[in-house]
Amino acid sequence: MPQLEIEYSAKLPIADELSKLAVDLHYVVAREADADLGSFKTRITPLENVVIADGSDRHAMVHLDIRLLSGRSERAKFATGEAALAALRDRLEWLVGDYAVQFTVEVHDLDRANYHKHVTGVAQVPG
């Protein structure tokens, strides 16, 4: 369960920080949403074809989509989104140079009745 997806304008000089950002986000979301750290999965996708505002090359975006099993309060989802946005900015904003970057976060429910999972292996996640 939590499923995170980071989509970003590929032209941004942030690729080297994204794995560290993912781990930061796992801890932040686990804390805010009371989720098990060992069940996090994050996909990171650079986007080559993004058009923002007037189409200027100086516009860019970083979007985080967070999916949590349903049942959390609106307050918990809001707090999760706010904390995740702060983590995005802390980890990446200093790297973007003179790009006008839109940092956005969206928190969604995964329907518990329709989410299925199977885990193999013996990998252990440190406490």
The first five atom37 places (N, CA, C, CB, O) and aatype in JSON, in Angstrom:
{
  "aatype": [12, 14, 5, 10, 6, 9, 6, 18, 15, 0, 11, 10, 14, 9, 0, 3, 6, 10, 15, 11, 10, 0, 19, 3, 10, 8, 18, 19, 19, 0, 1, 6, 0, 3, 0, 3, 10, 7, 15, 13, 11, 16, 1, 9, 16, 14, 10, 6, 2, 19, 19, 9, 0, 3, 7, 15, 3, 1, 8, 0, 12, 19, 8, 10, 3, 9, 1, 10, 10, 15, 7, 1, 15, 6, 1, 0, 11, 13, 0, 16, 7, 6, 0, 0, 10, 0, 0, 10, 1, 3, 1, 10, 6, 17, 10, 19, 7, 3, 18, 0, 19, 5, 13, 16, 19, 6, 19, 8, 3, 10, 3, 1, 0, 2, 18, 8, 11, 8, 19, 16, 7, 19, 0, 5, 19, 14, 7],
  "atom_mask": [
    [1, 1, 1, 1, 1],
    [1, 1, 1, 1, 1],
    [1, 1, 1, 1, 1],
    [1, 1, 1, 1, 1],
    [1, 1, 1, 1, 1],
    [1, 1, 1, 1, 1],
    [1, 1, 1, 1, 1],
    [1, 1, 1, 1, 1],
    [1, 1, 1, 1, 1],
    [1, 1, 1, 1, 1],
    [1, 1, 1, 1, 1],
    [1, 1, 1, 1, 1],
    [1, 1, 1, 1, 1],
    [1, 1, 1, 1, 1],
    [1, 1, 1, 1, 1],
    [1, 1, 1, 1, 1],
    [1, 1, 1, 1, 1],
    [1, 1, 1, 1, 1],
    [1, 1, 1, 1, 1],
    [1, 1, 1, 1, 1],
    [1, 1, 1, 1, 1],
    [1, 1, 1, 1, 1],
    [1, 1, 1, 1, 1],
    [1, 1, 1, 1, 1],
    [1, 1, 1, 1, 1],
    [1, 1, 1, 1, 1],
    [1, 1, 1, 1, 1],
    [1, 1, 1, 1, 1],
    [1, 1, 1, 1, 1],
    [1, 1, 1, 1, 1],
    [1, 1, 1, 1, 1],
    [1, 1, 1, 1, 1],
    [1, 1, 1, 1, 1],
    [1, 1, 1, 1, 1],
    [1, 1, 1, 1, 1],
    [1, 1, 1, 1, 1],
    [1, 1, 1, 1, 1],
    [1, 1, 1, 0, 1],
    [1, 1, 1, 1, 1],
    [1, 1, 1, 1, 1],
    [1, 1, 1, 1, 1],
    [1, 1, 1, 1, 1],
    [1, 1, 1, 1, 1],
    [1, 1, 1, 1, 1],
    [1, 1, 1, 1, 1],
    [1, 1, 1, 1, 1],
    [1, 1, 1, 1, 1],
    [1, 1, 1, 1, 1],
    [1, 1, 1, 1, 1],
    [1, 1, 1, 1, 1],
    [1, 1, 1, 1, 1],
    [1, 1, 1, 1, 1],
    [1, 1, 1, 1, 1],
    [1, 1, 1, 1, 1],
    [1, 1, 1, 0, 1],
    [1, 1, 1, 1, 1],
    [1, 1, 1, 1, 1],
    [1, 1, 1, 1, 1],
    [1, 1, 1, 1, 1],
    [1, 1, 1, 1, 1],
    [1, 1, 1, 1, 1],
    [1, 1, 1, 1, 1],
    [1, 1, 1, 1, 1],
    [1, 1, 1, 1, 1],
    [1, 1, 1, 1, 1],
    [1, 1, 1, 1, 1],
    [1, 1, 1, 1, 1],
    [1, 1, 1, 1, 1],
    [1, 1, 1, 1, 1],
    [1, 1, 1, 1, 1],
    [1, 1, 1, 0, 1],
    [1, 1, 1, 1, 1],
    [1, 1, 1, 1, 1],
    [1, 1, 1, 1, 1],
    [1, 1, 1, 1, 1],
    [1, 1, 1, 1, 1],
    [1, 1, 1, 1, 1],
    [1, 1, 1, 1, 1],
    [1, 1, 1, 1, 1],
    [1, 1, 1, 1, 1],
    [1, 1, 1, 0, 1],
    [1, 1, 1, 1, 1],
    [1, 1, 1, 1, 1],
    [1, 1, 1, 1, 1],
    [1, 1, 1, 1, 1],
    [1, 1, 1, 1, 1],
    [1, 1, 1, 1, 1],
    [1, 1, 1, 1, 1],
    [1, 1, 1, 1, 1],
    [1, 1, 1, 1, 1],
    [1, 1, 1, 1, 1],
    [1, 1, 1, 1, 1],
    [1, 1, 1, 1, 1],
    [1, 1, 1, 1, 1],
    [1, 1, 1, 1, 1],
    [1, 1, 1, 1, 1],
    [1, 1, 1, 0, 1],
    [1, 1, 1, 1, 1],
    [1, 1, 1, 1, 1],
    [1, 1, 1, 1, 1],
    [1, 1, 1, 1, 1],
    [1, 1, 1, 1, 1],
    [1, 1, 1, 1, 1],
    [1, 1, 1, 1, 1],
    [1, 1, 1, 1, 1],
    [1, 1, 1, 1, 1],
    [1, 1, 1, 1, 1],
    [1, 1, 1, 1, 1],
    [1, 1, 1, 1, 1],
    [1, 1, 1, 1, 1],
    [1, 1, 1, 1, 1],
    [1, 1, 1, 1, 1],
    [1, 1, 1, 1, 1],
    [1, 1, 1, 1, 1],
    [1, 1, 1, 1, 1],
    [1, 1, 1, 1, 1],
    [1, 1, 1, 1, 1],
    [1, 1, 1, 1, 1],
    [1, 1, 1, 1, 1],
    [1, 1, 1, 1, 1],
    [1, 1, 1, 0, 1],
    [1, 1, 1, 1, 1],
    [1, 1, 1, 1, 1],
    [1, 1, 1, 1, 1],
    [1, 1, 1, 1, 1],
    [1, 1, 1, 1, 1],
    [1, 1, 1, 0, 1]
  ],
  "atom_positions": [
    [[0.82, -1.17, 0.0], [0.0, 0.0, 0.0], [0.85, 1.22, 0.0], [-0.93, 0.01, 1.16], [1.68, 1.08, -0.91]],
    [[1.01, 2.22, 0.54], [1.0, 3.46, -0.23], [1.74, 3.38, -1.57], [1.61, 4.56, 0.59], [2.86, 2.86, -1.68]],
    [[1.08, 3.89, -2.56], [1.61, 3.96, -3.91], [1.9, 5.42, -4.2], [0.61, 3.34, -4.98], [0.99, 6.26, -4.13]],
    [[3.14, 5.75, -4.51], [3.51, 7.12, -4.85], [4.01, 7.14, -6.28], [4.59, 7.67, -3.87], [4.68, 6.22, -6.73]],
    [[3.66, 8.19, -6.99], [4.19, 8.38, -8.33], [4.64, 9.82, -8.46], [3.13, 8.02, -9.42], [3.87, 10.76, -8.25]],
    [[5.91, 9.98, -8.83], [6.48, 11.3, -9.06], [6.64, 11.45, -10.57], [7.86, 11.48, -8.32], [7.35, 10.68, -11.21]],
    [[5.99, 12.46, -11.12], [6.16, 12.81, -12.53], [6.82, 14.18, -12.55], [4.77, 12.8, -13.32], [6.46, 15.07, -11.77]],
    [[7.79, 14.35, -13.46], [8.49, 15.63, -13.48], [8.95, 15.97, -14.88], [9.68, 15.61, -12.52], [9.16, 15.08, -15.71]],
    [[9.09, 17.26, -15.14], [9.64, 17.72, -16.42], [11.06, 17.22, -16.53], [9.57, 19.28, -16.55], [11.9, 17.53, -15.69]],
    [[11.34, 16.45, -17.57], [12.65, 15.81, -17.73], [13.79, 16.81, -17.84], [12.63, 14.93, -18.96], [14.94, 16.47, -17.55]],
    [[13.51, 18.02, -18.25], [14.57, 19.03, -18.41], [15.1, 19.54, -17.08], [14.06, 20.2, -19.24], [16.16, 20.18, -17.04]],
    [[14.41, 19.29, -15.99], [14.87, 19.76, -14.69], [16.12, 18.98, -14.24], [13.75, 19.63, -13.64], [16.19, 17.77, -14.46]],
    [[17.08, 19.64, -13.62], [18.31, 18.98, -13.17], [18.14, 18.35, -11.78], [19.47, 19.99, -13.14], [18.88, 18.67, -10.85]],
    [[17.18, 17.45, -11.66], [16.84, 16.88, -10.34], [16.97, 15.36, -10.28], [15.43, 17.27, -9.97], [16.75, 14.78, -9.22]],
    [[17.31, 14.73, -11.37], [17.27, 13.26, -11.44], [18.1, 12.6, -10.35], [17.77, 12.81, -12.79], [17.7, 11.56, -9.83]],
    [[19.25, 13.17, -10.0], [20.11, 12.54, -9.0], [19.53, 12.57, -7.59], [21.45, 13.22, -9.0], [19.98, 11.81, -6.73]],
    [[18.55, 13.42, -7.35], [17.95, 13.54, -6.02], [16.67, 12.73, -5.85], [17.67, 14.98, -5.72], [16.17, 12.62, -4.74]],
    [[16.15, 12.17, -6.92], [14.81, 11.6, -6.86], [14.71, 10.32, -6.04], [14.33, 11.31, -8.24], [13.69, 10.1, -5.39]],
    [[15.72, 9.49, -6.03], [15.67, 8.29, -5.18], [15.7, 8.69, -3.71], [16.86, 7.35, -5.5], [15.0, 8.1, -2.89]],
    [[16.52, 9.69, -3.37], [16.55, 10.18, -1.99], [15.22, 10.81, -1.62], [17.69, 11.2, -1.8], [14.73, 10.62, -0.5]],
    [[14.63, 11.55, -2.55], [13.32, 12.13, -2.31], [12.29, 11.04, -2.03], [12.87, 12.98, -3.51], [11.47, 11.18, -1.12]],
    [[12.32, 9.96, -2.81], [11.36, 8.88, -2.61], [11.45, 8.33, -1.19], [11.59, 7.74, -3.63], [10.43, 8.11, -0.54]],
    [[12.66, 8.11, -0.71], [12.83, 7.59, 0.66], [12.33, 8.62, 1.67], [14.32, 7.25, 0.93], [11.64, 8.26, 2.63]],
    [[12.67, 9.9, 1.47], [12.15, 10.96, 2.35], [10.62, 10.89, 2.4], [12.61, 12.35, 1.86], [10.03, 10.95, 3.47]],
    [[10.01, 10.78, 1.23], [8.55, 10.75, 1.15], [7.97, 9.53, 1.85], [8.1, 10.78, -0.3], [6.92, 9.62, 2.48]],
    [[8.64, 8.39, 1.74], [8.15, 7.19, 2.43], [8.04, 7.47, 3.93], [9.09, 5.99, 2.17], [7.03, 7.13, 4.55]],
    [[9.07, 8.07, 4.51], [9.04, 8.37, 5.95], [7.99, 9.42, 6.3], [10.42, 8.85, 6.41], [7.28, 9.29, 7.29]],
    [[7.9, 10.46, 5.48], [6.93, 11.53, 5.74], [5.5, 11.01, 5.66], [7.13, 12.68, 4.74], [4.69, 11.25, 6.56]],
    [[5.2, 10.29, 4.59], [3.83, 9.78, 4.42], [3.52, 8.71, 5.46], [3.65, 9.2, 3.0], [2.4, 8.66, 5.98]],
    [[4.49, 7.86, 5.79], [4.27, 6.85, 6.83], [3.88, 7.52, 8.14], [5.53, 5.98, 7.03], [2.96, 7.07, 8.82]],
    [[4.59, 8.6, 8.48], [4.29, 9.32, 9.72], [2.9, 9.98, 9.68], [5.36, 10.38, 9.99], [2.1, 9.82, 10.6]],
    [[2.63, 10.7, 8.62], [1.38, 11.47, 8.54], [0.15, 10.6, 8.34], [1.47, 12.46, 7.41], [-0.92, 10.9, 8.87]],
    [[0.29, 9.51, 7.57], [-0.86, 8.67, 7.23], [-0.9, 7.39, 8.04], [-0.83, 8.34, 5.75], [-1.76, 6.53, 7.81]],
    [[0.0, 7.25, 9.0], [0.07, 6.04, 9.83], [0.11, 4.79, 8.95], [-1.13, 5.98, 10.79], [-0.73, 3.9, 9.07]],
    [[1.12, 4.75, 8.07], [1.26, 3.65, 7.12], [2.55, 2.88, 7.41], [1.26, 4.18, 5.66], [3.5, 3.43, 7.99]],
    [[2.59, 1.62, 7.02], [3.73, 0.74, 7.22], [4.81, 1.04, 6.18], [3.3, -0.74, 7.15], [4.58, 0.9, 4.98]],
    [[5.98, 1.45, 6.64], [7.08, 1.82, 5.75], [7.42, 0.71, 4.75], [8.31, 2.17, 6.57], [7.75, 1.0, 3.6]],
    [[7.33, -0.53, 5.18], [7.69, -1.65, 4.32], [6.77, -1.87, 3.13], [0.0, 0.0, 0.0], [7.1, -2.64, 2.23]],
    [[5.62, -1.21, 3.12], [4.7, -1.44, 2.0], [4.69, -0.31, 0.97], [3.31, -1.63, 2.53], [3.86, -0.31, 0.07]],
    [[5.6, 0.64, 1.1], [5.64, 1.75, 0.14], [6.26, 1.32, -1.18], [6.43, 2.92, 0.72], [7.17, 0.5, -1.23]],
    [[5.73, 1.9, -2.25], [6.28, 1.75, -3.59], [6.2, 3.1, -4.28], [5.51, 0.65, -4.41], [5.16, 3.76, -4.24]],
    [[7.3, 3.53, -4.89], [7.31, 4.8, -5.61], [7.8, 4.59, -7.03], [8.18, 5.84, -4.88], [8.84, 3.96, -7.26]],
    [[7.05, 5.13, -7.97], [7.44, 5.14, -9.38], [7.87, 6.57, -9.72], [6.26, 4.65, -10.31], [7.22, 7.53, -9.3]],
    [[8.94, 6.71, -10.47], [9.47, 8.02, -10.84], [9.52, 8.1, -12.36], [10.9, 8.26, -10.22], [10.18, 7.28, -13.01]],
    [[8.82, 9.07, -12.92], [8.67, 9.15, -14.37], [9.05, 10.54, -14.89], [7.24, 8.82, -14.77], [8.38, 11.52, -14.57]],
    [[10.12, 10.62, -15.69], [10.43, 11.89, -16.35], [9.48, 12.09, -17.54], [11.91, 11.94, -16.82], [9.17, 11.14, -18.26]],
    [[9.03, 13.3, -17.72], [8.12, 13.62, -18.82], [8.82, 14.53, -19.82], [6.82, 14.29, -18.29], [9.23, 15.64, -19.49]],
    [[8.96, 14.04, -21.03], [9.61, 14.81, -22.09], [8.69, 15.85, -22.7], [10.12, 13.88, -23.18], [9.14, 16.92, -23.12]],
    [[7.42, 15.56, -22.74], [6.46, 16.43, -23.43], [5.48, 17.03, -22.44], [5.71, 15.65, -24.52], [4.42, 16.46, -22.17]],
    [[5.85, 18.18, -21.91], [5.01, 18.89, -20.96], [4.84, 20.32, -21.46], [5.63, 18.87, -19.52], [5.81, 20.97, -21.82]],
    [[3.6, 20.8, -21.49], [3.32, 22.17, -21.88], [2.66, 22.84, -20.68], [2.41, 22.26, -23.17], [1.62, 22.37, -20.2]],
    [[3.25, 23.92, -20.2], [2.73, 24.63, -19.04], [2.56, 26.1, -19.41], [3.69, 24.47, -17.81], [3.41, 26.7, -20.07]],
    [[1.45, 26.66, -18.98], [1.15, 28.09, -19.17], [1.29, 28.5, -20.63], [2.08, 28.94, -18.29], [0.6, 27.97, -21.5]],
    [[2.19, 29.45, -20.91], [2.34, 29.96, -22.28], [3.25, 29.1, -23.15], [2.87, 31.37, -22.23], [3.56, 29.46, -24.28]],
    [[3.68, 27.95, -22.61], [4.53, 27.04, -23.37], [6.01, 27.37, -23.33], [0.0, 0.0, 0.0], [6.8, 26.73, -24.01]],
    [[6.39, 28.37, -22.55], [7.8, 28.76, -22.44], [8.64, 27.6, -21.94], [7.96, 29.98, -21.51], [8.19, 26.8, -21.12]],
    [[9.88, 27.51, -22.43], [10.82, 26.49, -21.98], [11.23, 26.66, -20.52], [12.05, 26.5, -22.85], [11.81, 25.74, -19.94]],
    [[10.94, 27.78, -19.93], [11.33, 28.04, -18.55], [10.3, 27.51, -17.55], [11.53, 29.54, -18.34], [10.55, 27.54, -16.34]],
    [[9.16, 27.03, -18.02], [8.15, 26.45, -17.14], [8.41, 24.95, -16.99], [6.71, 26.69, -17.7], [8.82, 24.28, -17.93]],
    [[8.18, 24.44, -15.79], [8.37, 23.01, -15.53], [7.46, 22.59, -14.38], [9.87, 22.7, -15.2], [6.82, 23.42, -13.74]],
    [[7.41, 21.28, -14.14], [6.55, 20.78, -13.07], [7.13, 19.55, -12.41], [5.16, 20.47, -13.61], [7.9, 18.79, -13.0]],
    [[6.73, 19.39, -11.14], [6.98, 18.16, -10.38], [5.65, 17.85, -9.71], [8.18, 18.32, -9.33], [5.16, 18.64, -8.9]],
    [[5.08, 16.7, -10.04], [3.79, 16.31, -9.45], [3.95, 14.99, -8.71], [2.69, 16.2, -10.55], [4.54, 14.04, -9.22]],
    [[3.4, 14.96, -7.51], [3.4, 13.75, -6.7], [1.97, 13.29, -6.51], [4.09, 13.99, -5.33], [1.12, 14.04, -6.02]],
    [[1.72, 12.06, -6.89], [0.41, 11.44, -6.68], [0.59, 10.41, -5.57], [-0.14, 10.78, -8.01], [1.42, 9.51, -5.67]],
    [[-0.2, 10.54, -4.5], [-0.14, 9.63, -3.36], [-1.45, 8.87, -3.29], [0.15, 10.4, -2.02], [-2.52, 9.47, -3.25]],
    [[-1.37, 7.55, -3.27], [-2.56, 6.71, -3.13], [-2.43, 5.91, -1.85], [-2.74, 5.76, -4.37], [-1.47, 5.17, -1.64]],
    [[-3.45, 6.07, -0.99], [-3.5, 5.41, 0.32], [-4.74, 4.55, 0.39], [-3.48, 6.45, 1.47], [-5.76, 4.88, -0.2]],
    [[-4.65, 3.43, 1.12], [-5.85, 2.63, 1.32], [-6.94, 3.48, 1.96], [-5.56, 1.4, 2.19], [-6.66, 4.28, 2.86]],
    [[-8.15, 3.32, 1.49], [-9.27, 4.13, 1.96], [-9.5, 3.94, 3.45], [-10.54, 3.77, 1.19], [-9.1, 2.94, 4.04]],
    [[-10.15, 4.94, 4.06], [-10.49, 4.89, 5.47], [-9.85, 6.0, 6.29], [0.0, 0.0, 0.0], [-10.2, 6.17, 7.46]],
    [[-8.93, 6.74, 5.71], [-8.31, 7.83, 6.45], [-9.19, 9.07, 6.4], [-6.91, 8.13, 5.88], [-9.92, 9.29, 5.44]],
    [[-9.1, 9.87, 7.43], [-9.9, 11.1, 7.5], [-9.39, 12.12, 6.48], [-9.85, 11.7, 8.93], [-8.25, 12.05, 6.02]],
    [[-10.26, 13.06, 6.15], [-9.86, 14.15, 5.26], [-8.72, 14.94, 5.9], [-11.06, 15.07, 4.95], [-7.82, 15.4, 5.19]],
    [[-8.76, 15.11, 7.19], [-7.7, 15.83, 7.9], [-6.35, 15.12, 7.73], [-8.04, 15.95, 9.4], [-5.33, 15.77, 7.48]],
    [[-6.35, 13.79, 7.86], [-5.11, 13.02, 7.71], [-4.59, 13.12, 6.27], [-5.33, 11.54, 8.09], [-3.38, 13.25, 6.06]],
    [[-5.48, 13.06, 5.3], [-5.05, 13.17, 3.9], [-4.52, 14.57, 3.61], [-6.23, 12.84, 2.95], [-3.53, 14.72, 2.88]],
    [[-5.16, 15.6, 4.17], [-4.68, 16.96, 3.97], [-3.29, 17.12, 4.58], [-5.66, 17.98, 4.59], [-2.4, 17.67, 3.94]],
    [[-3.1, 16.66, 5.81], [-1.81, 16.75, 6.48], [-0.73, 16.0, 5.7], [-1.9, 16.21, 7.92], [0.41, 16.45, 5.6]],
    [[-1.1, 14.86, 5.15], [-0.16, 14.08, 4.34], [0.26, 14.87, 3.1], [-0.79, 12.74, 3.92], [1.45, 14.93, 2.78]],
    [[-0.69, 15.48, 2.43], [-0.37, 16.27, 1.24], [0.51, 17.47, 1.56], [0.0, 0.0, 0.0], [1.46, 17.76, 0.83]],
    [[0.19, 18.17, 2.64], [0.99, 19.34, 3.03], [2.42, 18.94, 3.38], [0.35, 20.05, 4.22], [3.37, 19.6, 2.96]],
    [[2.58, 17.87, 4.14], [3.92, 17.4, 4.53], [4.7, 16.92, 3.32], [3.82, 16.28, 5.58], [5.9, 17.16, 3.23]],
    [[4.04, 16.25, 2.4], [4.7, 15.76, 1.19], [5.15, 16.93, 0.31], [3.77, 14.83, 0.4], [6.24, 16.89, -0.26]],
    [[4.32, 17.96, 0.2], [4.7, 19.14, -0.58], [5.94, 19.8, 0.03], [3.52, 20.15, -0.65], [6.84, 20.22, -0.7]],
    [[5.98, 19.9, 1.34], [7.15, 20.47, 2.01], [8.4, 19.63, 1.72], [6.91, 20.58, 3.54], [9.47, 20.18, 1.49]],
    [[8.27, 18.31, 1.73], [9.4, 17.43, 1.44], [9.88, 17.61, 0.0], [9.02, 15.95, 1.68], [11.08, 17.65, -0.26]],
    [[8.94, 17.72, -0.95], [9.3, 17.97, -2.36], [10.13, 19.23, -2.46], [8.04, 18.08, -3.24], [11.2, 19.25, -3.07]],
    [[9.62, 20.29, -1.86], [10.3, 21.59, -1.96], [11.66, 21.55, -1.27], [9.43, 22.69, -1.34], [12.64, 22.06, -1.81]],
    [[11.72, 20.95, -0.09], [13.0, 20.88, 0.64], [14.07, 20.15, -0.16], [12.8, 20.2, 1.99], [15.23, 20.56, -0.17]],
    [[13.7, 19.07, -0.81], [14.67, 18.22, -1.51], [15.03, 18.77, -2.89], [14.12, 16.81, -1.64], [16.15, 18.55, -3.36]],
    [[14.09, 19.48, -3.56], [14.29, 19.8, -4.98], [14.38, 21.28, -5.33], [13.21, 19.2, -5.75], [15.04, 21.64, -6.29]],
    [[13.72, 22.13, -4.57], [13.58, 23.52, -5.01], [14.92, 24.22, -5.23], [12.77, 24.31, -3.99], [15.04, 25.04, -6.14]],
    [[15.89, 23.91, -4.43], [17.2, 24.56, -4.56], [17.94, 24.13, -5.82], [18.05, 24.25, -3.34], [18.93, 24.76, -6.21]],
    [[17.48, 23.06, -6.47], [18.14, 22.53, -7.67], [17.61, 23.08, -8.99], [18.02, 21.06, -7.68], [18.27, 22.92, -10.02]],
    [[16.46, 23.71, -8.98], [15.76, 23.99, -10.24], [16.23, 25.24, -10.98], [14.3, 24.11, -9.98], [15.74, 25.54, -12.07]],
    [[17.17, 25.97, -10.4], [17.71, 27.13, -11.1], [16.66, 28.16, -11.4], [0.0, 0.0, 0.0], [15.84, 28.5, -10.54]],
    [[16.67, 28.66, -12.64], [15.73, 29.73, -12.99], [14.46, 29.22, -13.67], [16.41, 30.74, -13.89], [13.75, 29.98, -14.32]],
    [[14.18, 27.92, -13.53], [12.9, 27.4, -14.03], [11.77, 27.86, -13.11], [12.93, 25.85, -14.12], [11.94, 27.94, -11.89]],
    [[10.63, 28.15, -13.68], [9.41, 28.42, -12.91], [8.72, 27.06, -12.74], [8.45, 29.49, -13.64], [8.07, 26.57, -13.67]],
    [[8.85, 26.47, -11.56], [8.4, 25.1, -11.35], [7.12, 25.08, -10.52], [9.49, 24.27, -10.65], [7.03, 25.73, -9.48]],
    [[6.14, 24.35, -11.0], [4.92, 24.09, -10.23], [5.1, 22.77, -9.5], [3.65, 24.07, -11.15], [5.16, 21.71, -10.13]],
    [[5.18, 22.83, -8.16], [5.24, 21.64, -7.32], [3.82, 21.35, -6.86], [6.22, 21.84, -6.1], [3.19, 22.21, -6.25]],
    [[3.32, 20.16, -7.15], [1.95, 19.82, -6.77], [1.89, 18.42, -6.17], [1.01, 19.91, -7.98], [2.7, 17.55, -6.48]],
    [[0.9, 18.23, -5.29], [0.68, 16.94, -4.64], [-0.82, 16.67, -4.64], [1.26, 16.92, -3.17], [-1.62, 17.57, -4.4]],
    [[-1.17, 15.45, -4.91], [-2.57, 15.02, -4.87], [-2.64, 13.72, -4.07], [-3.16, 14.82, -6.32], [-1.85, 12.8, -4.3]],
    [[-3.57, 13.65, -3.13], [-3.74, 12.47, -2.29], [-5.07, 11.82, -2.64], [-3.67, 12.83, -0.76], [-6.12, 12.48, -2.63]],
    [[-5.03, 10.52, -2.95], [-6.22, 9.77, -3.36], [-6.39, 8.54, -2.48], [-6.11, 9.36, -4.84], [-5.46, 8.09, -1.82]],
    [[-7.6, 8.0, -2.5], [-7.88, 6.73, -1.84], [-7.71, 5.57, -2.81], [-9.31, 6.73, -1.26], [-8.09, 5.66, -3.98]],
    [[-7.13, 4.48, -2.32], [-7.17, 3.18, -2.99], [-8.31, 2.42, -2.32], [-5.78, 2.39, -2.88], [-8.32, 2.29, -1.1]],
    [[-9.23, 1.94, -3.07], [-10.37, 1.21, -2.52], [-9.89, -0.1, -1.9], [-11.43, 0.94, -3.61], [-9.39, -0.97, -2.61]],
    [[-10.05, -0.23, -0.58], [-9.58, -1.44, 0.12], [-10.16, -2.72, -0.46], [-9.94, -1.34, 1.6], [-9.48, -3.74, -0.53]],
    [[-11.42, -2.67, -0.87], [-12.08, -3.88, -1.37], [-11.52, -4.34, -2.71], [-13.57, -3.63, -1.49], [-11.67, -5.5, -3.1]],
    [[-10.88, -3.42, -3.43], [-10.39, -3.74, -4.77], [-8.88, -3.67, -4.9], [-11.01, -2.82, -5.76], [-8.37, -3.68, -6.02]],
    [[-8.17, -3.61, -3.8], [-6.71, -3.59, -3.83], [-6.2, -4.96, -3.41], [-6.14, -2.46, -2.9], [-6.55, -5.46, -2.34]],
    [[-5.39, -5.57, -4.25], [-4.89, -6.91, -4.01], [-3.37, -6.87, -4.02], [-5.43, -7.91, -5.08], [-2.77, -6.14, -4.81]],
    [[-2.74, -7.65, -3.14], [-1.28, -7.61, -3.02], [-0.75, -8.98, -2.64], [-0.85, -6.56, -1.97], [-1.37, -9.71, -1.86]],
    [[0.4, -9.32, -3.21], [1.13, -10.54, -2.85], [2.61, -10.19, -2.81], [0.84, -11.71, -3.86], [3.12, -9.57, -3.74]],
    [[3.3, -10.58, -1.75], [4.72, -10.28, -1.6], [5.49, -11.58, -1.5], [4.98, -9.39, -0.35], [5.11, -12.48, -0.75]],
    [[6.58, -11.69, -2.26], [7.45, -12.87, -2.18], [8.77, -12.49, -1.54], [7.68, -13.5, -3.58], [9.03, -11.31, -1.34]],
    [[9.58, -13.45, -1.23], [10.93, -13.18, -0.74], [10.97, -12.88, 0.74], [0.0, 0.0, 0.0], [9.96, -12.9, 1.44]],
    [[12.18, -12.59, 1.2], [12.39, -12.37, 2.63], [13.05, -11.03, 2.91], [13.25, -13.49, 3.2], [13.64, -10.84, 3.98]],
    [[12.97, -10.09, 1.99], [13.6, -8.78, 2.2], [13.05, -8.15, 3.46], [13.36, -7.84, 0.99], [11.84, -8.15, 3.7]],
    [[13.93, -7.61, 4.27], [13.54, -6.95, 5.5], [13.79, -5.45, 5.36], [14.32, -7.52, 6.71], [14.83, -5.02, 4.85]],
    [[12.83, -4.67, 5.82], [12.97, -3.23, 5.83], [13.45, -2.83, 7.22], [11.62, -2.51, 5.45], [12.8, -3.17, 8.21]],
    [[14.56, -2.12, 7.32], [15.04, -1.71, 8.64], [14.02, -0.86, 9.35], [16.36, -0.95, 8.52], [13.33, -0.05, 8.74]],
    [[13.92, -1.05, 10.68], [12.97, -0.39, 11.56], [12.82, 1.04, 11.33], [0.0, 0.0, 0.0], [12.05, 1.71, 12.01]]
  ]
}
